[in-house]
Structures are given as structure tokens and as C-alpha cells.
Amino acid sequence: MSGRGTETDLVTGAFSYSGSRIAELLIESGREVRTLTHHPDREHPLRARVQASPYRFDDPLALIRSLEGITTLYNTYWVRFERGRTTFAAAVANSRALFEAARRAGVARIVHVSIANPSIDSPLPYYRGKALAEDALAAAHIAYSIVRPTWIFGGGRDILANNIAWILRHMPIFVVPGDGQYLVQPVHVDDLANICLRAANGGSGEVVDAAGPDAMPFGALVRAIRDAVGKNTPIMRVSPAAMTALAQALGFLLRDVVLTADEIRGLTAGLLVSHRPALGHISFIEWLDESGPTLGRGYLNELDRHFRMRRTSAHA
Ligand SMILES: NC(=O)c1ccc[n+]([C@@H]2O[C@H](COP(=O)([O-])OP(=O)(O)OC[C@H]3O[C@@H](n4cnc5c(N)ncnc54)[C@H](OP(=O)(O)O)[C@@H]3O)[C@@H](O)[C@H]2O)c1
């Protein structure tokens, strides 16, 4: 697949959300791109240009073979919540297996997409798991960079902003957990992808946050989305416990996991914000002005995307 003199990178999840934008930017810059995915046959505009192989976390030699000839591995692999055999412990072990395979395959650099504010001491398994994956990368004896996004929006496949808009369009009320004053600082998927490409050329061990220019209280963000979609749905404050119950009830109706109790805890604890100067340039509020008319017209279902469609690997 590689032409002479053309370097090849591998982006995990190139037919999914952020990996798709990273892959597009790499192709635009003249690089060959391969991907690992659970859905190599998924319909996607990049399918004709990106060679896809299944994740083989269960087979170290196959995993190494899939990474041979790669200059930079851009890793977006992670799971949003635990379900069945999909656990955070498995995601950490799979991440470790991926890093080890990359080292053995001779990959020059890993750009690893983590999350803002990971912590080994976090009571939230997602954030703790992310910290453990970062530690595994630092111990993997390979050059690396870590990019920590806050909350990714834009590009037509962002579940959070889209589904907030969907609820505002279709439900009689919208509920916000707690006082809604905790900050969020979304980063556009294009900014994240550019930050990842820059990280590939930074010093090894560099850790950067990917956050946008607008930090605002969550309640204000929901009101901005409501204005953008042209609705006047009442927004009510409820306790995090009530919010969890309502999210579960809505999830039951939609056959999805709308928001988990842990995600509500992370949100209300102000973890979706960066404490460093913003590297992203695209304003959430300006993006909303353009995207409002189409945002949330359809619901994006996480279970359909990652759990119900045909899977090629037995291991999440
Ligand atoms: N989205 C956000 O707002 C956000 C915020 C902060 C940090 N992050 C981090 O940014 C990275 C990329 O996020 P993203 O939203 O762009 O992810 P994504 O595209 O939905 O998924 C990235 C990769 O992980 C795989 N994956 C996702 N869920 C899975 C599951 N339940 N079981 C097995 N594999 C699964 C996908 O498999 P397929 O290729 O088969 O789809 C894909 O290869 C992740 O590390 C995430 O933790 C995301």
C-alpha cells in the first residue's frame, strides 16, 4: 500500500469519531494510513483509502504484524463504559498489549489520546483506567506523546452535544445535575486532530491537554444549545441521583446508555475542563451558530455504534 518514500501511520478507529479526523488530516498531508478497528467493514468515506485490520488483542503476533512498517501509531482506542465483557480493566490490558506490539513492530512513536484530568487515585474507573493506560505507555520503552481532550465536539459524530440537542428538541424538559455551575471546555475534533499531528513531532514524553477556547458552566452550555436549535424546552436542576435515574429511564426507551452515573460524577466534579492554556481555536459557541439547525435532528446511539454492529474480535 505504501508508495516509495511515503511514510505510513496507523490510526486506531479511523472509521469511528476522532480517529477518522486524524486519519483525514494525515492523508491530506500526503501520508499513507492504516487502521485497526472492530468494524473493518463499516461504511465510511475513508474506507477506500485506509487499509483496515481487526484489533487482535487476543493474538500478540497478529497485533505486531498489523503494526509493522508504521511510523506513528495514533491511538484513540478506549471504552466509554463497562458492559458485559467490555471492562476498563480489559481496556487497560488491551492498551498495554497495543503499546508492547508497537514497540516490537518497530513503530517509531505513539501519539496516545487520553482524557483531561486522569488520576490513578480517581474513584471513577474511566479516569483511573486512563491514568493506568498512560502509565503503561510511559513504561513501554517507545517514544510517545499524550494528548488529553476534555470533551470532543463537531464533525457530525459527537454523541454528547448532538444528543443534548436531540433531547432539547424531543423531550418536554431537560434536566441538569446539581447547580449546573461546574465548568466544561469542549474541544473541536479538528483542533484535537491537529494537536495530535503536532504531538507526533514534539519531544518524547510530552503531555498536552486538548481543550477549546470556550470554558463555560454546563448550564450555560445547555442553554446555548437550546438557543441554537431554536427551542424553549424548560431546563430544570435535579440531584445527580435523580439525573442518573432519568438518564437510565431515557436509555431504556432509546435502547442506549445515555449518560452513566460515573459520567455525571465526572461532569459535576468539573473534570471536563483543562487547567492549562487552551490549544484549540474553534469556539464551541461559534460552531453552534452554524450547526444549530442540523444538530440533534437524529439521535446517535452508542450501543448501536460499539456494541450491536457486527464485531470482528472476541475481545473488547
Ligand atoms: N468523545 C469525547 O468527547 C472524548 C472526551 C475525552 C476523551 N476522549 C478520548 O478520546 C479517544 C477517542 O474518543 P472517540 O470518542 O473518538 O472514540 P471512538 O471513535 O468512539 O472509539 C475509538 C476507538 O475505540 C474503539 N471503541 C470504542 N468503544 C468501544 C467499545 N465499547 N468496545 C471496544 N472498542 C471500542 C473504537 O472501535 P471501532 O473502530 O470499532 O469503532 C475505536 O477504534 C478515547 O480514548 C476517549 O477516551 C473522548
The ligand as a Gaussian input file, in Angstrom:
#p B3LYP/6-31G(d) Opt

LIG

0 1
 N      -15.516000      11.710000      22.722000
 C      -15.166000      12.533000      23.716000
 O      -15.856000      13.510000      23.999000
 C      -13.897000      12.284000      24.479000
 C      -13.572000      13.146000      25.525000
 C      -12.375000      12.950000      26.198000
 C      -11.522000      11.917000      25.845000
 N      -11.882000      11.094000      24.829000
 C      -10.953000      10.037000      24.462000
 O      -10.624000      10.221000      23.107000
 C      -10.408000       8.942000      22.488000
 C      -11.239000       8.839000      21.251000
 O      -12.605000       9.046000      21.586000
 P      -13.702000       8.901000      20.461000
 O      -14.965000       9.399000      21.055000
 O      -13.196000       9.495000      19.200000
 O      -13.789000       7.301000      20.368000
 P      -14.416000       6.369000      19.248000
 O      -14.093000       6.891000      17.901000
 O      -15.841000       6.139000      19.579000
 O      -13.610000       4.997000      19.513000
 C      -12.201000       4.961000      19.433000
 C      -11.731000       3.533000      19.240000
 O      -12.106000       2.740000      20.378000
 C      -12.934000       1.653000      19.960000
 N      -14.032000       1.501000      20.908000
 C      -14.877000       2.469000      21.344000
 N      -15.788000       1.951000      22.192000
 C      -15.515000       0.639000      22.272000
 C      -16.106000      -0.448000      22.979000
 N      -17.157000      -0.264000      23.777000
 N      -15.567000      -1.677000      22.847000
 C      -14.491000      -1.859000      22.061000
 N      -13.872000      -0.873000      21.356000
 C      -14.392000       0.349000      21.458000
 C      -13.482000       2.035000      18.596000
 O      -13.752000       0.848000      17.865000
 P      -14.289000       0.891000      16.322000
 O      -13.102000       1.287000      15.493000
 O      -14.734000      -0.494000      16.058000
 O      -15.384000       1.920000      16.283000
 C      -12.355000       2.853000      18.015000
 O      -11.404000       2.036000      17.408000
 C      -10.733000       7.893000      23.537000
 O       -9.525000       7.472000      24.109000
 C      -11.551000       8.647000      24.559000
 O      -11.388000       8.109000      25.844000
 C      -13.048000      11.243000      24.146000

